[in-house]
Amino acid sequence: MGGNVWEWCLDWFDPSCRVVRGAVWADDDPAFLLSSWRGVGPPGYRTDGIGFRCVLGVASR
């Protein structure tokens, strides 16, 4: 999960900031790659390092 973009999560850090996880390609601190580390950002914040991951579900037959 780490290293592509920070991913917005459903949980909130506090009433004004959402949690982001996963680290971005420009981060050089290995601590950011830990799954236990979380960043924060207000919901309207935009940057090239925060986004979401697309998931493709495959139906079983």
C-alpha positions in Angstrom: 0.0 0.0 0.0 2.8 2.4 0.7 4.6 4.5 -1.9 2.1 5.5 -4.5 -0.2 8.2 -3.0 -1.6 8.9 0.4 -5.0 7.2 0.5 -8.0 8.9 2.1 -9.5 6.6 4.8 -13.0 6.5 6.2 -11.9 7.2 9.8 -11.5 10.7 11.2 -8.5 12.0 13.2 -10.7 14.6 14.7 -14.0 16.4 13.7 -12.1 18.5 11.1 -9.5 16.1 9.6 -9.6 12.8 7.9 -7.0 10.1 8.1 -4.6 9.3 5.2 -2.4 6.3 5.0 0.1 4.8 2.6 2.8 7.4 1.9 3.5 9.2 -1.4 6.1 8.6 -4.0 8.0 11.8 -2.9 8.4 10.7 0.8 11.9 9.7 1.8 11.1 8.8 5.5 10.7 5.0 5.9 8.4 5.6 9.0 5.7 6.8 6.6 5.6 3.4 5.0 4.5 1.7 8.3 0.9 0.7 8.3 0.6 2.0 11.8 1.5 5.6 10.7 -1.3 7.9 9.7 -1.4 11.4 8.4 -4.3 13.9 8.5 -5.9 16.4 6.2 -9.1 18.4 6.0 -11.7 16.9 3.6 -11.3 19.6 0.9 -7.5 19.5 0.8 -6.1 18.6 -2.7 -2.6 17.7 -3.8 -0.9 15.4 -6.2 0.1 13.2 -3.3 -3.3 12.4 -1.9 -5.9 10.3 -3.7 -7.7 7.0 -3.6 -7.1 3.5 -4.9 -9.3 1.8 -7.5 -10.3 -1.8 -6.9 -11.5 -4.1 -9.5 -13.7 -6.9 -8.2 -13.9 -10.1 -10.1 -17.0 -12.1 -9.8 -16.5 -15.8 -9.2 -18.4 -18.4 -11.2 
